[in-house]
Amino acid sequence: MNSKHHAVVEVGAEEITLRVASRWLRFTHETMESSDGSRSTFAMQEDGTVKLNSITEEMDLAAERLAREMMQSE
C-alpha cells in the first residue's frame, strides 16, 4: 500500500481498533463503527469469513480491503 501513513491495530478483549492518522475503525462482536460516525453490522464466522452489512467475505480479504480503503483515503 502506497501511503505516507502507517496503520496501528489495538487489540482488546471486547474490541479491535484500526487507526490510520486521524481515522479509525472499531470492531466489536456485533458492530463495526468508524470515525466518520457510520456503523455497520459485523460478525466473525467459524468458517473464517466475516459478515459485514449482510455480505459475507473471507476474513483476510475483508481486512485487506478495509485497510486499503483507510490508507488511500488519508
mmJSON file of the N, C-alpha and C atoms, coordinates in Angstrom:
{"data_MODEL":{"atom_site":{
"group_PDB":["ATOM","ATOM","ATOM","ATOM","ATOM","ATOM","ATOM","ATOM","ATOM","ATOM","ATOM","ATOM","ATOM","ATOM","ATOM","ATOM","ATOM","ATOM","ATOM","ATOM","ATOM","ATOM","ATOM","ATOM","ATOM","ATOM","ATOM","ATOM","ATOM","ATOM","ATOM","ATOM","ATOM","ATOM","ATOM","ATOM","ATOM","ATOM","ATOM","ATOM","ATOM","ATOM","ATOM","ATOM","ATOM","ATOM","ATOM","ATOM","ATOM","ATOM","ATOM","ATOM","ATOM","ATOM","ATOM","ATOM","ATOM","ATOM","ATOM","ATOM","ATOM","ATOM","ATOM","ATOM","ATOM","ATOM","ATOM","ATOM","ATOM","ATOM","ATOM","ATOM","ATOM","ATOM","ATOM","ATOM","ATOM","ATOM","ATOM","ATOM","ATOM","ATOM","ATOM","ATOM","ATOM","ATOM","ATOM","ATOM","ATOM","ATOM","ATOM","ATOM","ATOM","ATOM","ATOM","ATOM","ATOM","ATOM","ATOM","ATOM","ATOM","ATOM","ATOM","ATOM","ATOM","ATOM","ATOM","ATOM","ATOM","ATOM","ATOM","ATOM","ATOM","ATOM","ATOM","ATOM","ATOM","ATOM","ATOM","ATOM","ATOM","ATOM","ATOM","ATOM","ATOM","ATOM","ATOM","ATOM","ATOM","ATOM","ATOM","ATOM","ATOM","ATOM","ATOM","ATOM","ATOM","ATOM","ATOM","ATOM","ATOM","ATOM","ATOM","ATOM","ATOM","ATOM","ATOM","ATOM","ATOM","ATOM","ATOM","ATOM","ATOM","ATOM","ATOM","ATOM","ATOM","ATOM","ATOM","ATOM","ATOM","ATOM","ATOM","ATOM","ATOM","ATOM","ATOM","ATOM","ATOM","ATOM","ATOM","ATOM","ATOM","ATOM","ATOM","ATOM","ATOM","ATOM","ATOM","ATOM","ATOM","ATOM","ATOM","ATOM","ATOM","ATOM","ATOM","ATOM","ATOM","ATOM","ATOM","ATOM","ATOM","ATOM","ATOM","ATOM","ATOM","ATOM","ATOM","ATOM","ATOM","ATOM","ATOM","ATOM","ATOM","ATOM","ATOM","ATOM","ATOM","ATOM","ATOM","ATOM","ATOM","ATOM","ATOM","ATOM","ATOM","ATOM","ATOM","ATOM","ATOM","ATOM"],
"id":[1,2,3,4,5,6,7,8,9,10,11,12,13,14,15,16,17,18,19,20,21,22,23,24,25,26,27,28,29,30,31,32,33,34,35,36,37,38,39,40,41,42,43,44,45,46,47,48,49,50,51,52,53,54,55,56,57,58,59,60,61,62,63,64,65,66,67,68,69,70,71,72,73,74,75,76,77,78,79,80,81,82,83,84,85,86,87,88,89,90,91,92,93,94,95,96,97,98,99,100,101,102,103,104,105,106,107,108,109,110,111,112,113,114,115,116,117,118,119,120,121,122,123,124,125,126,127,128,129,130,131,132,133,134,135,136,137,138,139,140,141,142,143,144,145,146,147,148,149,150,151,152,153,154,155,156,157,158,159,160,161,162,163,164,165,166,167,168,169,170,171,172,173,174,175,176,177,178,179,180,181,182,183,184,185,186,187,188,189,190,191,192,193,194,195,196,197,198,199,200,201,202,203,204,205,206,207,208,209,210,211,212,213,214,215,216,217,218,219,220,221,222],
"type_symbol":["N","C","C","N","C","C","N","C","C","N","C","C","N","C","C","N","C","C","N","C","C","N","C","C","N","C","C","N","C","C","N","C","C","N","C","C","N","C","C","N","C","C","N","C","C","N","C","C","N","C","C","N","C","C","N","C","C","N","C","C","N","C","C","N","C","C","N","C","C","N","C","C","N","C","C","N","C","C","N","C","C","N","C","C","N","C","C","N","C","C","N","C","C","N","C","C","N","C","C","N","C","C","N","C","C","N","C","C","N","C","C","N","C","C","N","C","C","N","C","C","N","C","C","N","C","C","N","C","C","N","C","C","N","C","C","N","C","C","N","C","C","N","C","C","N","C","C","N","C","C","N","C","C","N","C","C","N","C","C","N","C","C","N","C","C","N","C","C","N","C","C","N","C","C","N","C","C","N","C","C","N","C","C","N","C","C","N","C","C","N","C","C","N","C","C","N","C","C","N","C","C","N","C","C","N","C","C","N","C","C","N","C","C","N","C","C","N","C","C","N","C","C"],
"label_atom_id":["N","CA","C","N","CA","C","N","CA","C","N","CA","C","N","CA","C","N","CA","C","N","CA","C","N","CA","C","N","CA","C","N","CA","C","N","CA","C","N","CA","C","N","CA","C","N","CA","C","N","CA","C","N","CA","C","N","CA","C","N","CA","C","N","CA","C","N","CA","C","N","CA","C","N","CA","C","N","CA","C","N","CA","C","N","CA","C","N","CA","C","N","CA","C","N","CA","C","N","CA","C","N","CA","C","N","CA","C","N","CA","C","N","CA","C","N","CA","C","N","CA","C","N","CA","C","N","CA","C","N","CA","C","N","CA","C","N","CA","C","N","CA","C","N","CA","C","N","CA","C","N","CA","C","N","CA","C","N","CA","C","N","CA","C","N","CA","C","N","CA","C","N","CA","C","N","CA","C","N","CA","C","N","CA","C","N","CA","C","N","CA","C","N","CA","C","N","CA","C","N","CA","C","N","CA","C","N","CA","C","N","CA","C","N","CA","C","N","CA","C","N","CA","C","N","CA","C","N","CA","C","N","CA","C","N","CA","C","N","CA","C","N","CA","C","N","CA","C","N","CA","C","N","CA","C","N","CA","C"],
"label_alt_id":[null,null,null,null,null,null,null,null,null,null,null,null,null,null,null,null,null,null,null,null,null,null,null,null,null,null,null,null,null,null,null,null,null,null,null,null,null,null,null,null,null,null,null,null,null,null,null,null,null,null,null,null,null,null,null,null,null,null,null,null,null,null,null,null,null,null,null,null,null,null,null,null,null,null,null,null,null,null,null,null,null,null,null,null,null,null,null,null,null,null,null,null,null,null,null,null,null,null,null,null,null,null,null,null,null,null,null,null,null,null,null,null,null,null,null,null,null,null,null,null,null,null,null,null,null,null,null,null,null,null,null,null,null,null,null,null,null,null,null,null,null,null,null,null,null,null,null,null,null,null,null,null,null,null,null,null,null,null,null,null,null,null,null,null,null,null,null,null,null,null,null,null,null,null,null,null,null,null,null,null,null,null,null,null,null,null,null,null,null,null,null,null,null,null,null,null,null,null,null,null,null,null,null,null,null,null,null,null,null,null,null,null,null,null,null,null,null,null,null,null,null,null],
"label_comp_id":["MET","MET","MET","ASN","ASN","ASN","SER","SER","SER","LYS","LYS","LYS","HIS","HIS","HIS","HIS","HIS","HIS","ALA","ALA","ALA","VAL","VAL","VAL","VAL","VAL","VAL","GLU","GLU","GLU","VAL","VAL","VAL","GLY","GLY","GLY","ALA","ALA","ALA","GLU","GLU","GLU","GLU","GLU","GLU","ILE","ILE","ILE","THR","THR","THR","LEU","LEU","LEU","ARG","ARG","ARG","VAL","VAL","VAL","ALA","ALA","ALA","SER","SER","SER","ARG","ARG","ARG","TRP","TRP","TRP","LEU","LEU","LEU","ARG","ARG","ARG","PHE","PHE","PHE","THR","THR","THR","HIS","HIS","HIS","GLU","GLU","GLU","THR","THR","THR","MET","MET","MET","GLU","GLU","GLU","SER","SER","SER","SER","SER","SER","ASP","ASP","ASP","GLY","GLY","GLY","SER","SER","SER","ARG","ARG","ARG","SER","SER","SER","THR","THR","THR","PHE","PHE","PHE","ALA","ALA","ALA","MET","MET","MET","GLN","GLN","GLN","GLU","GLU","GLU","ASP","ASP","ASP","GLY","GLY","GLY","THR","THR","THR","VAL","VAL","VAL","LYS","LYS","LYS","LEU","LEU","LEU","ASN","ASN","ASN","SER","SER","SER","ILE","ILE","ILE","THR","THR","THR","GLU","GLU","GLU","GLU","GLU","GLU","MET","MET","MET","ASP","ASP","ASP","LEU","LEU","LEU","ALA","ALA","ALA","ALA","ALA","ALA","GLU","GLU","GLU","ARG","ARG","ARG","LEU","LEU","LEU","ALA","ALA","ALA","ARG","ARG","ARG","GLU","GLU","GLU","MET","MET","MET","MET","MET","MET","GLN","GLN","GLN","SER","SER","SER","GLU","GLU","GLU"],
"label_asym_id":["A","A","A","A","A","A","A","A","A","A","A","A","A","A","A","A","A","A","A","A","A","A","A","A","A","A","A","A","A","A","A","A","A","A","A","A","A","A","A","A","A","A","A","A","A","A","A","A","A","A","A","A","A","A","A","A","A","A","A","A","A","A","A","A","A","A","A","A","A","A","A","A","A","A","A","A","A","A","A","A","A","A","A","A","A","A","A","A","A","A","A","A","A","A","A","A","A","A","A","A","A","A","A","A","A","A","A","A","A","A","A","A","A","A","A","A","A","A","A","A","A","A","A","A","A","A","A","A","A","A","A","A","A","A","A","A","A","A","A","A","A","A","A","A","A","A","A","A","A","A","A","A","A","A","A","A","A","A","A","A","A","A","A","A","A","A","A","A","A","A","A","A","A","A","A","A","A","A","A","A","A","A","A","A","A","A","A","A","A","A","A","A","A","A","A","A","A","A","A","A","A","A","A","A","A","A","A","A","A","A","A","A","A","A","A","A","A","A","A","A","A","A"],
"label_entity_id":["1","1","1","1","1","1","1","1","1","1","1","1","1","1","1","1","1","1","1","1","1","1","1","1","1","1","1","1","1","1","1","1","1","1","1","1","1","1","1","1","1","1","1","1","1","1","1","1","1","1","1","1","1","1","1","1","1","1","1","1","1","1","1","1","1","1","1","1","1","1","1","1","1","1","1","1","1","1","1","1","1","1","1","1","1","1","1","1","1","1","1","1","1","1","1","1","1","1","1","1","1","1","1","1","1","1","1","1","1","1","1","1","1","1","1","1","1","1","1","1","1","1","1","1","1","1","1","1","1","1","1","1","1","1","1","1","1","1","1","1","1","1","1","1","1","1","1","1","1","1","1","1","1","1","1","1","1","1","1","1","1","1","1","1","1","1","1","1","1","1","1","1","1","1","1","1","1","1","1","1","1","1","1","1","1","1","1","1","1","1","1","1","1","1","1","1","1","1","1","1","1","1","1","1","1","1","1","1","1","1","1","1","1","1","1","1","1","1","1","1","1","1"],
"label_seq_id":[1,1,1,2,2,2,3,3,3,4,4,4,5,5,5,6,6,6,7,7,7,8,8,8,9,9,9,10,10,10,11,11,11,12,12,12,13,13,13,14,14,14,15,15,15,16,16,16,17,17,17,18,18,18,19,19,19,20,20,20,21,21,21,22,22,22,23,23,23,24,24,24,25,25,25,26,26,26,27,27,27,28,28,28,29,29,29,30,30,30,31,31,31,32,32,32,33,33,33,34,34,34,35,35,35,36,36,36,37,37,37,38,38,38,39,39,39,40,40,40,41,41,41,42,42,42,43,43,43,44,44,44,45,45,45,46,46,46,47,47,47,48,48,48,49,49,49,50,50,50,51,51,51,52,52,52,53,53,53,54,54,54,55,55,55,56,56,56,57,57,57,58,58,58,59,59,59,60,60,60,61,61,61,62,62,62,63,63,63,64,64,64,65,65,65,66,66,66,67,67,67,68,68,68,69,69,69,70,70,70,71,71,71,72,72,72,73,73,73,74,74,74],
"pdbx_PDB_ins_code":[null,null,null,null,null,null,null,null,null,null,null,null,null,null,null,null,null,null,null,null,null,null,null,null,null,null,null,null,null,null,null,null,null,null,null,null,null,null,null,null,null,null,null,null,null,null,null,null,null,null,null,null,null,null,null,null,null,null,null,null,null,null,null,null,null,null,null,null,null,null,null,null,null,null,null,null,null,null,null,null,null,null,null,null,null,null,null,null,null,null,null,null,null,null,null,null,null,null,null,null,null,null,null,null,null,null,null,null,null,null,null,null,null,null,null,null,null,null,null,null,null,null,null,null,null,null,null,null,null,null,null,null,null,null,null,null,null,null,null,null,null,null,null,null,null,null,null,null,null,null,null,null,null,null,null,null,null,null,null,null,null,null,null,null,null,null,null,null,null,null,null,null,null,null,null,null,null,null,null,null,null,null,null,null,null,null,null,null,null,null,null,null,null,null,null,null,null,null,null,null,null,null,null,null,null,null,null,null,null,null,null,null,null,null,null,null,null,null,null,null,null,null],
"Cartn_x":[0.843,0.0,0.886,0.625,1.399,0.73,1.292,0.712,1.802,1.627,2.584,2.275,1.181,0.769,0.997,0.984,1.022,-0.207,-0.562,-1.743,-1.303,-2.14,-1.923,-3.143,-2.917,-4.011,-3.948,-5.057,-5.164,-6.125,-5.664,-6.477,-6.807,-8.095,-8.561,-9.507,-9.938,-10.829,-12.193,-12.664,-14.006,-14.032,-12.884,-12.88,-11.496,-11.495,-10.268,-10.412,-9.379,-9.416,-8.261,-8.572,-7.578,-7.511,-6.305,-6.127,-5.17,-5.546,-4.689,-4.842,-3.757,-3.789,-4.932,-5.862,-6.95,-8.182,-8.155,-9.312,-9.168,-10.287,-10.263,-11.48,-11.336,-12.428,-12.392,-13.535,-13.616,-14.567,-14.071,-14.846,-15.169,-16.434,-16.836,-17.394,-17.96,-18.523,-19.7,-20.344,-21.563,-21.557,-20.618,-20.654,-19.269,-19.271,-18.093,-18.495,-17.736,-18.018,-16.813,-17.054,-15.927,-15.906,-14.765,-14.591,-15.51,-16.059,-16.992,-18.423,-18.619,-19.931,-20.749,-20.28,-21.055,-20.922,-21.936,-21.986,-22.57,-21.984,-22.431,-22.521,-23.362,-23.388,-22.142,-21.633,-20.384,-20.44,-19.974,-19.903,-18.792,-17.992,-16.975,-17.614,-17.395,-17.979,-16.926,-17.365,-16.442,-15.676,-16.197,-15.535,-14.449,-14.1,-13.039,-13.518,-14.814,-15.364,-15.897,-16.165,-16.837,-18.078,-19.067,-20.286,-20.342,-20.284,-20.293,-21.433,-22.428,-23.631,-24.296,-24.431,-25.084,-24.325,-23.098,-22.273,-21.153,-21.024,-20.002,-18.786,-17.594,-16.352,-15.268,-14.222,-13.109,-12.514,-12.183,-11.697,-10.451,-9.481,-8.25,-8.496,-9.394,-9.708,-10.445,-11.338,-12.056,-11.08,-10.147,-9.157,-8.291,-7.842,-7.034,-7.823,-9.069,-9.904,-10.115,-10.474,-10.73,-9.463,-8.336,-7.071,-6.698,-6.853,-6.539,-7.418,-8.707,-9.617,-9.197,-8.81,-8.389,-7.075,-6.119,-4.816,-4.94,-5.82,-5.965,-6.794,-7.604,-8.49,-7.821,-6.655,-5.949,-5.083],
"Cartn_y":[-1.174,0.0,1.233,2.115,3.331,4.426,4.757,5.781,6.405,7.672,8.325,8.02,7.332,6.977,5.495,5.127,3.71,3.394,2.142,1.704,1.159,1.4,0.867,0.029,-1.181,-2.065,-2.246,-1.944,-2.126,-3.278,-4.288,-5.474,-5.561,-5.65,-5.824,-7.005,-7.322,-8.467,-8.259,-7.031,-6.756,-6.019,-5.483,-4.738,-4.722,-4.478,-4.285,-2.937,-2.104,-0.791,-0.664,-0.214,0.061,1.569,2.146,3.595,3.919,4.916,5.472,6.982,7.671,9.122,9.449,10.298,10.681,9.78,8.839,7.966,6.661,6.026,4.731,3.903,2.592,1.619,0.808,0.643,-0.141,-1.311,-2.51,-3.736,-4.317,-4.652,-5.417,-6.741,-7.525,-8.815,-8.648,-7.476,-7.3,-6.111,-5.17,-3.964,-3.524,-2.742,-2.015,-0.551,0.27,1.693,2.454,3.576,4.332,5.751,6.405,7.759,8.765,8.435,9.352,9.192,8.305,8.121,6.985,6.36,5.255,4.005,3.177,1.949,0.843,-0.351,-1.483,-2.719,-3.664,-4.944,-5.721,-6.513,-7.234,-8.533,-9.613,-10.899,-11.744,-12.352,-13.31,-14.684,-15.438,-16.761,-17.835,-18.999,-20.094,-20.608,-20.384,-20.892,-19.954,-18.911,-18.0,-16.834,-16.636,-15.5,-14.476,-13.282,-12.26,-11.825,-11.411,-10.879,-9.405,-8.547,-7.106,-6.542,-5.96,-5.463,-6.55,-7.724,-8.872,-9.441,-8.994,-9.528,-10.352,-11.606,-12.498,-12.495,-12.358,-12.469,-13.069,-13.561,-14.152,-13.104,-13.524,-12.604,-11.843,-12.53,-11.859,-10.87,-11.202,-10.289,-9.055,-9.239,-8.11,-7.192,-7.774,-6.976,-6.17,-6.798,-6.095,-4.963,-5.221,-4.205,-3.003,-3.257,-2.164,-1.357,-2.034,-1.326,-0.487,-1.049,-0.324,0.923,0.789,1.935,3.034,2.65,3.655,4.319,3.54,4.091,5.03,4.712,5.529,6.779,6.794,7.936,9.046,8.797,9.813,10.673],
"Cartn_z":[0.0,0.0,0.0,-0.899,-1.017,-0.203,0.962,1.81,2.657,3.001,3.887,5.35,5.615,6.969,7.224,8.479,8.831,9.673,9.705,10.455,11.809,12.812,14.149,14.497,14.971,15.369,16.875,17.556,19.0,19.244,19.973,20.217,21.698,21.999,23.367,23.445,24.648,24.848,24.195,24.149,23.64,22.308,21.861,20.606,19.971,18.665,17.892,17.196,17.29,16.661,15.683,14.475,13.439,13.277,13.421,13.304,12.166,11.371,10.325,10.419,10.807,11.022,11.987,11.581,12.487,12.359,11.437,11.206,11.962,12.279,12.958,12.593,12.736,12.638,13.923,14.563,15.794,15.57,15.84,15.681,17.049,17.26,18.433,17.916,18.807,18.389,17.426,17.435,16.635,15.688,15.859,15.033,14.572,13.498,13.05,13.045,13.73,13.829,13.298,12.627,12.084,12.636,12.47,12.984,12.301,11.145,10.477,10.982,11.971,12.579,12.003,10.937,10.359,11.219,11.137,11.93,11.064,11.144,10.341,11.214,10.789,11.49,11.105,12.045,11.841,12.625,12.017,12.726,12.132,13.004,12.568,12.565,11.493,11.357,11.652,12.08,12.398,11.182,9.982,8.775,8.232,8.987,8.563,7.728,7.676,6.953,7.949,7.439,8.233,7.482,8.23,7.633,8.01,6.989,7.177,6.35,7.027,6.344,5.509,6.068,5.439,4.238,4.002,2.918,3.538,3.097,3.631,2.717,3.317,2.556,3.439,2.803,3.533,4.469,5.682,6.695,6.239,5.652,5.239,4.105,3.195,2.093,2.603,3.557,4.149,4.878,5.628,6.36,5.397,4.321,3.32,2.673,2.33,1.674,2.584,3.845,4.781,5.055,5.227,5.458,4.241,3.054,1.816,1.69,1.97,1.889,2.854,4.064,5.045,4.636,4.148,3.773,2.57,1.64,0.437,0.673,1.719,1.942,2.738,3.285,4.078,3.21],
"occupancy":[1.0,1.0,1.0,1.0,1.0,1.0,1.0,1.0,1.0,1.0,1.0,1.0,1.0,1.0,1.0,1.0,1.0,1.0,1.0,1.0,1.0,1.0,1.0,1.0,1.0,1.0,1.0,1.0,1.0,1.0,1.0,1.0,1.0,1.0,1.0,1.0,1.0,1.0,1.0,1.0,1.0,1.0,1.0,1.0,1.0,1.0,1.0,1.0,1.0,1.0,1.0,1.0,1.0,1.0,1.0,1.0,1.0,1.0,1.0,1.0,1.0,1.0,1.0,1.0,1.0,1.0,1.0,1.0,1.0,1.0,1.0,1.0,1.0,1.0,1.0,1.0,1.0,1.0,1.0,1.0,1.0,1.0,1.0,1.0,1.0,1.0,1.0,1.0,1.0,1.0,1.0,1.0,1.0,1.0,1.0,1.0,1.0,1.0,1.0,1.0,1.0,1.0,1.0,1.0,1.0,1.0,1.0,1.0,1.0,1.0,1.0,1.0,1.0,1.0,1.0,1.0,1.0,1.0,1.0,1.0,1.0,1.0,1.0,1.0,1.0,1.0,1.0,1.0,1.0,1.0,1.0,1.0,1.0,1.0,1.0,1.0,1.0,1.0,1.0,1.0,1.0,1.0,1.0,1.0,1.0,1.0,1.0,1.0,1.0,1.0,1.0,1.0,1.0,1.0,1.0,1.0,1.0,1.0,1.0,1.0,1.0,1.0,1.0,1.0,1.0,1.0,1.0,1.0,1.0,1.0,1.0,1.0,1.0,1.0,1.0,1.0,1.0,1.0,1.0,1.0,1.0,1.0,1.0,1.0,1.0,1.0,1.0,1.0,1.0,1.0,1.0,1.0,1.0,1.0,1.0,1.0,1.0,1.0,1.0,1.0,1.0,1.0,1.0,1.0,1.0,1.0,1.0,1.0,1.0,1.0,1.0,1.0,1.0,1.0,1.0,1.0,1.0,1.0,1.0,1.0,1.0,1.0],
"B_iso_or_equiv":[0.0,0.0,0.0,0.0,0.0,0.0,0.0,0.0,0.0,0.0,0.0,0.0,0.0,0.0,0.0,0.0,0.0,0.0,0.0,0.0,0.0,0.0,0.0,0.0,0.0,0.0,0.0,0.0,0.0,0.0,0.0,0.0,0.0,0.0,0.0,0.0,0.0,0.0,0.0,0.0,0.0,0.0,0.0,0.0,0.0,0.0,0.0,0.0,0.0,0.0,0.0,0.0,0.0,0.0,0.0,0.0,0.0,0.0,0.0,0.0,0.0,0.0,0.0,0.0,0.0,0.0,0.0,0.0,0.0,0.0,0.0,0.0,0.0,0.0,0.0,0.0,0.0,0.0,0.0,0.0,0.0,0.0,0.0,0.0,0.0,0.0,0.0,0.0,0.0,0.0,0.0,0.0,0.0,0.0,0.0,0.0,0.0,0.0,0.0,0.0,0.0,0.0,0.0,0.0,0.0,0.0,0.0,0.0,0.0,0.0,0.0,0.0,0.0,0.0,0.0,0.0,0.0,0.0,0.0,0.0,0.0,0.0,0.0,0.0,0.0,0.0,0.0,0.0,0.0,0.0,0.0,0.0,0.0,0.0,0.0,0.0,0.0,0.0,0.0,0.0,0.0,0.0,0.0,0.0,0.0,0.0,0.0,0.0,0.0,0.0,0.0,0.0,0.0,0.0,0.0,0.0,0.0,0.0,0.0,0.0,0.0,0.0,0.0,0.0,0.0,0.0,0.0,0.0,0.0,0.0,0.0,0.0,0.0,0.0,0.0,0.0,0.0,0.0,0.0,0.0,0.0,0.0,0.0,0.0,0.0,0.0,0.0,0.0,0.0,0.0,0.0,0.0,0.0,0.0,0.0,0.0,0.0,0.0,0.0,0.0,0.0,0.0,0.0,0.0,0.0,0.0,0.0,0.0,0.0,0.0,0.0,0.0,0.0,0.0,0.0,0.0,0.0,0.0,0.0,0.0,0.0,0.0],
"pdbx_formal_charge":[null,null,null,null,null,null,null,null,null,null,null,null,null,null,null,null,null,null,null,null,null,null,null,null,null,null,null,null,null,null,null,null,null,null,null,null,null,null,null,null,null,null,null,null,null,null,null,null,null,null,null,null,null,null,null,null,null,null,null,null,null,null,null,null,null,null,null,null,null,null,null,null,null,null,null,null,null,null,null,null,null,null,null,null,null,null,null,null,null,null,null,null,null,null,null,null,null,null,null,null,null,null,null,null,null,null,null,null,null,null,null,null,null,null,null,null,null,null,null,null,null,null,null,null,null,null,null,null,null,null,null,null,null,null,null,null,null,null,null,null,null,null,null,null,null,null,null,null,null,null,null,null,null,null,null,null,null,null,null,null,null,null,null,null,null,null,null,null,null,null,null,null,null,null,null,null,null,null,null,null,null,null,null,null,null,null,null,null,null,null,null,null,null,null,null,null,null,null,null,null,null,null,null,null,null,null,null,null,null,null,null,null,null,null,null,null,null,null,null,null,null,null],
"auth_seq_id":[1,1,1,2,2,2,3,3,3,4,4,4,5,5,5,6,6,6,7,7,7,8,8,8,9,9,9,10,10,10,11,11,11,12,12,12,13,13,13,14,14,14,15,15,15,16,16,16,17,17,17,18,18,18,19,19,19,20,20,20,21,21,21,22,22,22,23,23,23,24,24,24,25,25,25,26,26,26,27,27,27,28,28,28,29,29,29,30,30,30,31,31,31,32,32,32,33,33,33,34,34,34,35,35,35,36,36,36,37,37,37,38,38,38,39,39,39,40,40,40,41,41,41,42,42,42,43,43,43,44,44,44,45,45,45,46,46,46,47,47,47,48,48,48,49,49,49,50,50,50,51,51,51,52,52,52,53,53,53,54,54,54,55,55,55,56,56,56,57,57,57,58,58,58,59,59,59,60,60,60,61,61,61,62,62,62,63,63,63,64,64,64,65,65,65,66,66,66,67,67,67,68,68,68,69,69,69,70,70,70,71,71,71,72,72,72,73,73,73,74,74,74],
"auth_comp_id":["MET","MET","MET","ASN","ASN","ASN","SER","SER","SER","LYS","LYS","LYS","HIS","HIS","HIS","HIS","HIS","HIS","ALA","ALA","ALA","VAL","VAL","VAL","VAL","VAL","VAL","GLU","GLU","GLU","VAL","VAL","VAL","GLY","GLY","GLY","ALA","ALA","ALA","GLU","GLU","GLU","GLU","GLU","GLU","ILE","ILE","ILE","THR","THR","THR","LEU","LEU","LEU","ARG","ARG","ARG","VAL","VAL","VAL","ALA","ALA","ALA","SER","SER","SER","ARG","ARG","ARG","TRP","TRP","TRP","LEU","LEU","LEU","ARG","ARG","ARG","PHE","PHE","PHE","THR","THR","THR","HIS","HIS","HIS","GLU","GLU","GLU","THR","THR","THR","MET","MET","MET","GLU","GLU","GLU","SER","SER","SER","SER","SER","SER","ASP","ASP","ASP","GLY","GLY","GLY","SER","SER","SER","ARG","ARG","ARG","SER","SER","SER","THR","THR","THR","PHE","PHE","PHE","ALA","ALA","ALA","MET","MET","MET","GLN","GLN","GLN","GLU","GLU","GLU","ASP","ASP","ASP","GLY","GLY","GLY","THR","THR","THR","VAL","VAL","VAL","LYS","LYS","LYS","LEU","LEU","LEU","ASN","ASN","ASN","SER","SER","SER","ILE","ILE","ILE","THR","THR","THR","GLU","GLU","GLU","GLU","GLU","GLU","MET","MET","MET","ASP","ASP","ASP","LEU","LEU","LEU","ALA","ALA","ALA","ALA","ALA","ALA","GLU","GLU","GLU","ARG","ARG","ARG","LEU","LEU","LEU","ALA","ALA","ALA","ARG","ARG","ARG","GLU","GLU","GLU","MET","MET","MET","MET","MET","MET","GLN","GLN","GLN","SER","SER","SER","GLU","GLU","GLU"],
"auth_asym_id":["A","A","A","A","A","A","A","A","A","A","A","A","A","A","A","A","A","A","A","A","A","A","A","A","A","A","A","A","A","A","A","A","A","A","A","A","A","A","A","A","A","A","A","A","A","A","A","A","A","A","A","A","A","A","A","A","A","A","A","A","A","A","A","A","A","A","A","A","A","A","A","A","A","A","A","A","A","A","A","A","A","A","A","A","A","A","A","A","A","A","A","A","A","A","A","A","A","A","A","A","A","A","A","A","A","A","A","A","A","A","A","A","A","A","A","A","A","A","A","A","A","A","A","A","A","A","A","A","A","A","A","A","A","A","A","A","A","A","A","A","A","A","A","A","A","A","A","A","A","A","A","A","A","A","A","A","A","A","A","A","A","A","A","A","A","A","A","A","A","A","A","A","A","A","A","A","A","A","A","A","A","A","A","A","A","A","A","A","A","A","A","A","A","A","A","A","A","A","A","A","A","A","A","A","A","A","A","A","A","A","A","A","A","A","A","A","A","A","A","A","A","A"],
"auth_atom_id":["N","CA","C","N","CA","C","N","CA","C","N","CA","C","N","CA","C","N","CA","C","N","CA","C","N","CA","C","N","CA","C","N","CA","C","N","CA","C","N","CA","C","N","CA","C","N","CA","C","N","CA","C","N","CA","C","N","CA","C","N","CA","C","N","CA","C","N","CA","C","N","CA","C","N","CA","C","N","CA","C","N","CA","C","N","CA","C","N","CA","C","N","CA","C","N","CA","C","N","CA","C","N","CA","C","N","CA","C","N","CA","C","N","CA","C","N","CA","C","N","CA","C","N","CA","C","N","CA","C","N","CA","C","N","CA","C","N","CA","C","N","CA","C","N","CA","C","N","CA","C","N","CA","C","N","CA","C","N","CA","C","N","CA","C","N","CA","C","N","CA","C","N","CA","C","N","CA","C","N","CA","C","N","CA","C","N","CA","C","N","CA","C","N","CA","C","N","CA","C","N","CA","C","N","CA","C","N","CA","C","N","CA","C","N","CA","C","N","CA","C","N","CA","C","N","CA","C","N","CA","C","N","CA","C","N","CA","C","N","CA","C","N","CA","C","N","CA","C","N","CA","C","N","CA","C","N","CA","C"],
"pdbx_PDB_model_num":[1,1,1,1,1,1,1,1,1,1,1,1,1,1,1,1,1,1,1,1,1,1,1,1,1,1,1,1,1,1,1,1,1,1,1,1,1,1,1,1,1,1,1,1,1,1,1,1,1,1,1,1,1,1,1,1,1,1,1,1,1,1,1,1,1,1,1,1,1,1,1,1,1,1,1,1,1,1,1,1,1,1,1,1,1,1,1,1,1,1,1,1,1,1,1,1,1,1,1,1,1,1,1,1,1,1,1,1,1,1,1,1,1,1,1,1,1,1,1,1,1,1,1,1,1,1,1,1,1,1,1,1,1,1,1,1,1,1,1,1,1,1,1,1,1,1,1,1,1,1,1,1,1,1,1,1,1,1,1,1,1,1,1,1,1,1,1,1,1,1,1,1,1,1,1,1,1,1,1,1,1,1,1,1,1,1,1,1,1,1,1,1,1,1,1,1,1,1,1,1,1,1,1,1,1,1,1,1,1,1,1,1,1,1,1,1,1,1,1,1,1,1]
}}}
